[in-house]
Amino acid sequence: MFNASTGNERFAYIPGFVFENLSQLTLPEYKHQFFVDSTPSVEDVYIRANGGSLSWNTIVVGGLGAGGRGYYALNITNPNPESDPANQVLWEFGPEDDPDANVDGSISDMGFSFARPLIAMSNANDVGEQRWVAIFGNGYNSTSPNGEAVIYALFIDRGIDGSWEQNGDLVKINTGIGGVDRPNGIADVRAIDTDGNGTIDRLYAGDLEGNLHVIDITSSTPSDWSLNSKRFILLRAIGLDGNWQPITTRPIVVNHQSGNGVIVIVATGSYFTKSDAIATNIQSLYAVVDSTALARPPENTVGVEVSVDDLTEQTLENNLFADVVAGISLDVRTVSANAPDPGDQGWVINFNVRRRDGTGVEFPGEKAVRELQLRNDTLFVNTLIPQDLSCNPAPGGFSLALDSQDGTAGDQVIFDINVDNVFDEKDNISTLGTAGIIVGTRLGSTLTSSTFFGDYRITQLSNAGIVSVKTNLAKLELVGRQAWREVEF
């Protein structure tokens, strides 16, 4: 933790999980290994910090990523570790803390902790106040013989005594899907508030077998969250080859334009094993309507599975954009505008995009494994193209933008392709009319997750380059808090 104004370090913490590996750093023959390899989450929460009275505290919760199995929580409200270290570190949660683990945690559902924890206010209460939770999946490569996909919901003000008890300190939600010969796992979880009261009511998460899970947590009784009757599978992602497609990124959720439920968007593909870098399985982008998400009363919120066959397929097309005057030549993409059939429950795009001459798939194995982004109804997606293990330059990937409601380009220019600071037909494939709206451009190096700075979408590449492109967000409504005022009681 650093002072944002001066850059001076104010707080440093090494999780206990990695202590035994620190000596490796001093070895002359040391080869890189991971330690704390994950971005933490930060949130203000109303809890009983260290057993005291209820108060607002700023909390950090993070995992180890590829560095190991475990999560930690820090209280950084008033960072002063030298004089008050005990109140800075709240807890650690490792394999041995799983309610079903053996004594030393060598057999546990907790895998490598790749998830970025979700911190939110739950429907459980503590003397009339809502309880705050940290929610994350069990990760990958667990040591459990069952190999099942699991979600943990930890009450942030518990576990400080070093003990974690099911339904008191945490709720373990076991999907029951997995096996010894097919170890499963979940990373990031998305939550939504269906009734607008500030508490989370519904969880969405994908697993390595392509299942999009929905869990109803509207109950004020935490033990209800883990009941089989409170969850269902909204979609099973089955690829064109008939095999399941892993879901490893956090779903995106947007209200359906009809007002009937929400659209849940997930991308498939994985990118954490050596074989993932060269895998050529066709991956996909799915948007599925959960029509039960806004149902009332709450006991009716468990819905039914949507088949891939019930989704409208949109098709990406590779094109060449050339502006002789601006001296720009880019590999770009357009997308179809297929109308849904009656009864369709969303849309799908398969990344089997053909070459410009129509022969064969140009980039088999292309996958969207970076963080999905939403600006109102526009979905932004970064894809990666597999690379062979030779020394050839990385083939990069595509930066895409789609209408989240139907997977099309919408009806307005999205990117300032020719960099003239104007959004007009000159930014499209002019010979194709409205069908020529460019929804994506190819970048020559591997893309990381992007961020927005005003209307500009900024992406760092694996070659240390940074790409900034202006997006037509003026056509979108303002989102989030637009103004505030302080109220004195």
Secondary structure per residue as TSV (DSSP state, phi and psi in degrees):
chain	resnum	aa	ss	phi	psi
A	1	M	-	360.0	133.4
A	2	F	B	-125.6	154.5
A	3	N	-	-74.2	119.8
A	4	A	T	-66.0	-25.4
A	5	S	T	-83.0	-38.8
A	6	T	T	-107.3	-20.4
A	7	G	-	82.4	2.9
A	8	N	-	-76.3	140.7
A	9	E	B	-71.4	134.5
A	10	R	-	-113.0	-23.3
A	11	F	-	-157.7	134.7
A	12	A	-	-137.2	144.4
A	13	Y	-	-146.0	132.4
A	14	I	-	-112.6	113.8
A	15	P	-	-58.5	143.5
A	16	G	G	-60.1	-24.1
A	17	F	G	-61.2	-28.6
A	18	V	G	-102.6	1.7
A	19	F	G	-54.6	-44.2
A	20	E	G	-66.5	-15.6
A	21	N	G	-100.0	-6.0
A	22	L	G	-62.9	-32.2
A	23	S	G	-63.6	-21.4
A	24	Q	G	-61.6	-27.4
A	25	L	G	-66.5	-20.0
A	26	T	G	-93.6	-5.3
A	27	L	-	-75.1	135.3
A	28	P	T	-59.5	-33.0
A	29	E	T	-93.9	19.1
A	30	Y	-	-55.6	133.5
A	31	K	-	-118.0	144.4
A	32	H	-	-53.0	134.9
A	33	Q	-	-140.8	160.8
A	34	F	-	-87.4	148.1
A	35	F	S	-123.2	-85.4
A	36	V	S	-107.9	99.2
A	37	D	B	-120.2	49.0
A	38	S	S	-153.8	148.8
A	39	T	-	-82.8	126.0
A	40	P	-	-79.1	168.8
A	41	S	E	-109.1	145.9
A	42	V	E	-127.2	135.1
A	43	E	E	-156.3	150.2
A	44	D	E	-88.3	127.4
A	45	V	E	-131.7	153.2
A	46	Y	E	-105.7	99.2
A	47	I	E	-140.0	171.7
A	48	R	E	-91.9	90.3
A	49	A	G	-70.8	125.8
A	50	N	G	53.5	38.2
A	51	G	G	79.1	5.1
A	52	G	-	-84.3	-159.4
A	53	S	-	-79.8	164.5
A	54	L	E	-66.3	133.0
A	55	S	E	-159.6	164.2
A	56	W	E	-81.4	132.8
A	57	N	E	-137.7	147.4
A	58	T	E	-95.1	120.8
A	59	I	E	-118.0	139.8
A	60	V	E	-112.0	129.4
A	61	V	E	-128.5	127.1
A	62	G	E	-146.0	166.1
A	63	G	E	-118.8	-173.4
A	64	L	-	-101.3	-11.4
A	65	G	B	60.3	-130.7
A	66	A	T	-73.5	-3.8
A	67	G	T	-80.8	-9.6
A	68	G	-	155.9	-163.7
A	69	R	S	-116.2	109.1
A	70	G	-	155.2	159.7
A	71	Y	E	-131.0	158.2
A	72	Y	E	-136.5	157.2
A	73	A	E	-132.9	132.6
A	74	L	E	-123.8	145.2
A	75	N	E	-103.0	109.8
A	76	I	-	-111.5	25.7
A	77	T	S	-57.5	-49.1
A	78	N	S	-132.0	79.9
A	79	P	-	-64.1	112.0
A	80	N	-	-150.3	65.6
A	81	P	T	-64.2	-25.0
A	82	E	T	-69.8	-38.1
A	83	S	T	-98.8	-18.8
A	84	D	-	-143.2	55.7
A	85	P	G	-65.7	-31.9
A	86	A	G	-63.6	-32.1
A	87	N	G	-89.1	-2.0
A	88	Q	T	-87.9	-39.2
A	89	V	E	-95.9	115.7
A	90	L	E	-82.6	-56.3
A	91	W	E	-165.0	168.2
A	92	E	E	-128.6	146.4
A	93	F	E	-129.3	112.3
A	94	G	-	-121.4	-173.7
A	95	P	G	-55.4	-37.0
A	96	E	G	-70.5	-14.7
A	97	D	G	-89.1	-8.1
A	98	D	S	-60.6	130.3
A	99	P	T	-57.6	-23.1
A	100	D	T	-105.7	8.5
A	101	A	S	-79.0	160.6
A	102	N	-	-76.8	179.6
A	103	V	T	-58.2	-45.0
A	104	D	T	-94.5	2.3
A	105	G	S	78.7	8.3
A	106	S	S	-70.6	-19.4
A	107	I	S	-122.0	109.1
A	108	S	-	-156.2	153.0
A	109	D	S	-77.4	-10.6
A	110	M	-	-76.0	117.7
A	111	G	-	-102.9	-161.5
A	112	F	B	-63.5	130.3
A	113	S	-	-86.9	76.4
A	114	F	-	-82.0	-15.3
A	115	A	-	-74.1	145.6
A	116	R	-	-91.2	114.3
A	117	P	-	-58.2	145.4
A	118	L	E	-96.3	124.1
A	119	I	E	-110.7	123.5
A	120	A	E	-157.1	167.7
A	121	M	E	-91.0	128.0
A	122	S	E	-98.2	177.5
A	123	N	E	-84.8	-10.0
A	124	A	E	-69.5	151.3
A	125	N	E	-133.0	157.5
A	126	D	E	-128.5	101.3
A	127	V	T	50.8	49.2
A	128	G	T	87.6	-8.5
A	129	E	E	-106.6	141.8
A	130	Q	E	-70.5	145.3
A	131	R	E	-94.5	139.8
A	132	W	E	-94.8	142.5
A	133	V	E	-129.1	155.0
A	134	A	E	-113.1	124.1
A	135	I	E	-120.0	134.4
A	136	F	E	-158.0	159.5
A	137	G	E	-81.3	170.8
A	138	N	-	-80.9	-1.4
A	139	G	-	76.5	-157.9
A	140	Y	B	-124.1	156.4
A	141	N	S	61.7	48.9
A	142	S	-	-71.2	163.7
A	143	T	-	-97.3	6.2
A	144	S	-	-70.2	136.2
A	145	P	S	-67.0	-17.3
A	146	N	S	-83.8	-26.7
A	147	G	-	59.3	35.4
A	148	E	E	-93.4	155.8
A	149	A	E	-82.3	131.0
A	150	V	E	-135.2	149.3
A	151	I	E	-121.4	136.1
A	152	Y	E	-110.1	136.4
A	153	A	E	-121.3	106.1
A	154	L	E	-100.4	129.9
A	155	F	E	-74.6	123.0
A	156	I	T	-63.7	-31.7
A	157	D	T	-91.2	13.9
A	158	R	S	-111.6	175.9
A	159	G	S	78.9	-4.3
A	160	I	T	-65.9	-27.8
A	161	D	T	-83.5	4.1
A	162	G	S	85.6	2.9
A	163	S	-	-115.9	138.2
A	164	W	-	-126.9	112.5
A	165	E	-	-113.2	136.6
A	166	Q	B	-59.9	134.6
A	167	N	T	72.8	-10.0
A	168	G	T	-106.3	-51.7
A	169	D	T	-99.1	-26.2
A	170	L	E	-154.9	166.2
A	171	V	E	-125.0	122.5
A	172	K	E	-99.9	120.8
A	173	I	E	-107.1	107.4
A	174	N	E	-98.9	119.9
A	175	T	E	-73.6	-19.3
A	176	G	E	75.3	10.0
A	177	I	E	-108.9	122.9
A	178	G	E	148.4	-173.3
A	179	G	B	-179.1	169.4
A	180	V	T	-59.6	-40.3
A	181	D	T	-90.1	-2.2
A	182	R	B	-146.5	70.8
A	183	P	-	-59.7	128.7
A	184	N	-	-108.5	173.8
A	185	G	-	-177.9	161.1
A	186	I	E	-128.9	140.7
A	187	A	E	-106.3	-96.6
A	188	D	E	-82.9	147.0
A	189	V	E	-122.0	140.5
A	190	R	E	-109.0	140.0
A	191	A	E	-123.6	149.0
A	192	I	E	-131.4	154.0
A	193	D	-	-104.4	107.1
A	194	T	S	-83.8	-19.1
A	195	D	S	-114.5	3.6
A	196	G	S	72.1	20.8
A	197	N	S	-98.9	6.0
A	198	G	S	94.9	-7.5
A	199	T	S	-104.5	153.6
A	200	I	-	-85.2	137.9
A	201	D	-	-119.8	-16.8
A	202	R	E	-150.1	134.7
A	203	L	E	-112.2	144.1
A	204	Y	E	-127.8	134.3
A	205	A	E	-156.9	142.8
A	206	G	E	-105.7	154.1
A	207	D	E	-121.5	178.8
A	208	L	T	-69.2	-15.4
A	209	E	T	-96.9	11.3
A	210	G	S	81.7	13.6
A	211	N	E	-87.8	129.9
A	212	L	E	-98.5	105.2
A	213	H	E	-88.1	144.6
A	214	V	E	-124.9	127.4
A	215	I	E	-125.2	127.6
A	216	D	E	-88.7	116.8
A	217	I	-	-121.7	37.7
A	218	T	-	-73.8	-19.7
A	219	S	-	-67.6	144.8
A	220	S	S	-82.6	-4.9
A	221	T	S	-100.7	108.2
A	222	P	G	-56.3	-34.2
A	223	S	G	-62.8	-21.5
A	224	D	G	-69.3	-26.4
A	225	W	G	-62.3	-27.5
A	226	S	G	-93.9	2.7
A	227	L	-	-69.6	142.6
A	228	N	G	-58.3	-32.3
A	229	S	G	-72.3	-8.5
A	230	K	G	-99.5	9.6
A	231	R	E	-143.3	157.7
A	232	F	E	-156.2	168.0
A	233	I	E	-99.8	121.1
A	234	L	E	-80.8	-35.0
A	235	L	E	-151.7	143.7
A	236	R	E	-111.4	112.8
A	237	A	-	-76.5	104.8
A	238	I	B	-113.7	121.6
A	239	G	-	-76.0	178.2
A	240	L	T	-64.1	-21.9
A	241	D	T	-88.4	2.8
A	242	G	S	86.0	0.5
A	243	N	S	-101.3	155.7
A	244	W	B	-68.4	153.6
A	245	Q	-	-115.1	124.1
A	246	P	-	-66.8	142.1
A	247	I	B	-111.7	115.2
A	248	T	-	-121.7	-1.8
A	249	T	S	-110.3	161.8
A	250	R	-	-69.9	131.7
A	251	P	-	-64.2	156.6
A	252	I	E	-109.6	139.5
A	253	V	E	-125.9	132.9
A	254	V	E	-138.0	145.4
A	255	N	E	-62.5	138.3
A	256	H	-	-72.2	139.7
A	257	Q	T	-61.8	-21.0
A	258	S	T	-78.4	-14.0
A	259	G	S	84.9	-2.1
A	260	N	S	-100.3	90.8
A	261	G	S	83.6	-162.4
A	262	V	E	-130.5	165.2
A	263	I	E	-107.7	126.1
A	264	V	E	-106.1	123.6
A	265	I	E	-113.5	129.0
A	266	V	E	-136.0	151.7
A	267	A	E	-115.3	151.6
A	268	T	-	-110.9	163.5
A	269	G	B	117.8	153.2
A	270	S	-	-128.8	157.9
A	271	Y	-	-151.2	53.4
A	272	F	S	-135.6	5.0
A	273	T	S	-121.5	162.4
A	274	K	G	-61.1	-38.1
A	275	S	G	-69.0	-24.2
A	276	D	G	-62.8	-29.7
A	277	A	G	-67.7	-21.7
A	278	I	T	-122.9	2.4
A	279	A	-	-63.7	140.0
A	280	T	-	-115.7	12.8
A	281	N	-	-61.5	138.8
A	282	I	-	-72.8	124.4
A	283	Q	-	-105.4	172.1
A	284	S	E	-143.8	167.5
A	285	L	E	-122.9	122.1
A	286	Y	E	-116.5	141.1
A	287	A	E	-129.4	116.3
A	288	V	E	-122.7	134.2
A	289	V	E	-80.5	124.1
A	290	D	E	-103.1	91.4
A	291	S	T	-73.2	-12.4
A	292	T	T	-93.1	-3.6
A	293	A	T	-62.7	-32.9
A	294	L	T	-107.5	19.3
A	295	A	-	-68.9	151.9
A	296	R	S	-133.5	142.0
A	297	P	S	-76.1	172.6
A	298	P	G	-55.0	-31.2
A	299	E	G	-67.7	-8.0
A	300	N	G	-98.1	15.1
A	301	T	-	-86.1	-2.3
A	302	V	-	-87.7	122.3
A	303	G	-	-109.3	-157.8
A	304	V	-	-125.1	162.0
A	305	E	-	-73.4	142.8
A	306	V	B	-102.1	133.7
A	307	S	-	-84.8	149.1
A	308	V	G	-57.8	-31.1
A	309	D	G	-67.8	-14.8
A	310	D	G	-93.1	14.4
A	311	L	S	-110.7	139.8
A	312	T	E	-75.9	125.6
A	313	E	E	-88.1	126.2
A	314	Q	E	-105.1	149.2
A	315	T	-	-122.5	127.5
A	316	L	E	-81.7	148.9
A	317	E	E	-133.1	131.6
A	318	N	E	-79.5	135.5
A	319	N	E	-140.2	171.9
A	320	L	E	-116.6	126.0
A	321	F	E	-101.4	127.3
A	322	A	E	-134.5	124.7
A	323	D	E	-123.3	100.2
A	324	V	T	-63.0	-39.8
A	325	V	T	-64.4	-45.0
A	326	A	T	-82.2	-9.9
A	327	G	T	68.7	36.8
A	328	I	E	-115.4	132.9
A	329	S	E	-138.1	118.7
A	330	L	E	-135.1	146.0
A	331	D	E	-81.2	121.0
A	332	V	E	-130.3	175.0
A	333	R	E	-135.1	147.0
A	334	T	E	-117.7	173.5
A	335	V	E	-139.6	152.9
A	336	S	-	-70.5	171.0
A	337	A	-	-132.4	53.4
A	338	N	-	-69.7	134.2
A	339	A	-	-78.7	142.4
A	340	P	-	-69.0	146.9
A	341	D	-	-77.6	155.7
A	342	P	T	-56.0	131.0
A	343	G	T	90.9	-7.2
A	344	D	-	-63.0	145.1
A	345	Q	-	-118.6	38.3
A	346	G	E	137.1	-158.5
A	347	W	E	-145.6	165.3
A	348	V	E	-144.8	142.5
A	349	I	E	-124.4	124.4
A	350	N	E	-96.5	138.7
A	351	F	S	-88.9	47.7
A	352	N	-	-104.4	53.6
A	353	V	-	-74.9	128.2
A	354	R	B	-81.4	158.9
A	355	R	-	-62.0	162.4
A	356	R	T	-60.5	-29.2
A	357	D	T	-84.7	3.0
A	358	G	S	85.5	1.5
A	359	T	-	-99.1	116.8
A	360	G	S	66.7	165.0
A	361	V	B	-78.7	127.1
A	362	E	S	-74.8	-39.8
A	363	F	S	-130.8	69.9
A	364	P	T	-60.9	135.0
A	365	G	T	95.5	-2.5
A	366	E	-	-55.5	139.0
A	367	K	B	-146.3	149.1
A	368	A	-	-103.3	85.6
A	369	V	-	-108.8	9.2
A	370	R	S	-93.7	169.9
A	371	E	-	-62.4	127.9
A	372	L	-	-75.2	144.6
A	373	Q	E	-128.1	149.6
A	374	L	E	-133.1	127.5
A	375	R	E	-119.2	99.4
A	376	N	T	52.5	-117.6
A	377	D	T	-98.2	8.7
A	378	T	E	-98.6	123.4
A	379	L	E	-95.8	128.4
A	380	F	E	-110.7	132.5
A	381	V	E	-136.1	134.8
A	382	N	E	-109.9	132.2
A	383	T	-	-112.1	157.9
A	384	L	B	-117.5	141.0
A	385	I	-	-103.7	129.3
A	386	P	-	-56.3	149.0
A	387	Q	-	-126.2	136.4
A	388	D	-	-71.4	167.4
A	389	L	S	-85.5	14.7
A	390	S	S	-82.2	-173.5
A	391	C	S	-92.7	14.9
A	392	N	S	-65.6	151.2
A	393	P	-	-59.5	146.0
A	394	A	-	-62.4	136.2
A	395	P	-	-75.3	-9.1
A	396	G	-	80.6	-139.0
A	397	G	E	-178.1	-169.5
A	398	F	E	-120.0	143.1
A	399	S	E	-100.9	116.3
A	400	L	E	-119.2	154.2
A	401	A	E	-140.8	129.4
A	402	L	E	-137.9	156.5
A	403	D	E	-72.9	119.9
A	404	S	T	-67.6	-20.3
A	405	Q	T	-75.4	-36.1
A	406	D	T	-137.2	0.6
A	407	G	S	77.9	9.2
A	408	T	S	-93.4	-172.9
A	409	A	-	-86.0	-7.6
A	410	G	-	76.4	-156.9
A	411	D	S	-123.1	11.5
A	412	Q	S	-133.5	155.8
A	413	V	-	-58.6	139.5
A	414	I	-	-103.2	-47.9
A	415	F	B	-113.5	146.0
A	416	D	-	-84.3	78.3
A	417	I	T	-64.8	-42.2
A	418	N	T	-90.4	7.3
A	419	V	-	54.9	44.2
A	420	D	S	-107.8	7.5
A	421	N	S	68.4	19.0
A	422	V	-	-131.1	137.7
A	423	F	-	-100.0	105.8
A	424	D	S	-151.0	-171.9
A	425	E	G	-63.3	-17.5
A	426	K	G	-69.9	-12.5
A	427	D	G	-93.3	5.5
A	428	N	S	-116.2	176.3
A	429	I	-	-80.8	97.5
A	430	S	G	-61.1	-28.9
A	431	T	G	-73.5	-9.4
A	432	L	G	-106.9	2.9
A	433	G	G	62.6	-141.4
A	434	T	G	-64.2	-23.0
A	435	A	G	-74.7	-6.0
A	436	G	G	-95.3	11.2
A	437	I	-	-62.6	123.9
A	438	I	-	-78.6	125.2
A	439	V	-	-107.1	-2.6
A	440	G	E	-167.2	152.1
A	441	T	E	-128.9	147.9
A	442	R	E	-88.0	135.0
A	443	L	E	-110.8	144.0
A	444	G	S	-81.0	-9.3
A	445	S	S	-126.8	165.3
A	446	T	-	-60.7	132.1
A	447	L	B	-87.3	140.7
A	448	T	-	-93.8	-175.5
A	449	S	-	-69.7	142.5
A	450	S	-	-91.5	169.7
A	451	T	E	-139.3	161.3
A	452	F	E	-108.9	138.9
A	453	F	E	-128.4	97.5
A	454	G	T	64.9	-128.2
A	455	D	T	-87.1	-3.4
A	456	Y	E	-93.8	131.7
A	457	R	E	-99.3	122.9
A	458	I	E	-115.3	130.5
A	459	T	E	-131.3	126.8
A	460	Q	E	-89.6	141.2
A	461	L	B	-107.8	165.4
A	462	S	T	-67.5	-19.6
A	463	N	T	-89.6	14.4
A	464	A	S	77.2	1.7
A	465	G	-	-76.1	157.8
A	466	I	E	-126.9	128.4
A	467	V	E	-111.2	130.5
A	468	S	E	-124.2	126.4
A	469	V	E	-131.4	136.5
A	470	K	E	-80.5	133.6
A	471	T	B	-113.1	153.3
A	472	N	-	-85.7	61.9
A	473	L	G	-79.4	-7.8
A	474	A	G	-62.2	-23.8
A	475	K	G	-78.9	-6.8
A	476	L	S	-99.2	153.2
A	477	E	-	-72.3	154.4
A	478	L	-	-67.5	142.8
A	479	V	-	-124.2	157.9
A	480	G	S	81.7	-172.8
A	481	R	-	-69.9	126.3
A	482	Q	-	-99.8	-22.2
A	483	A	-	-160.8	163.7
A	484	W	-	-153.2	161.1
A	485	R	-	-145.4	150.6
A	486	E	-	-86.4	131.4
A	487	V	-	-109.5	126.2
A	488	E	-	-99.2	136.3
A	489	F	-	-107.8	360.0
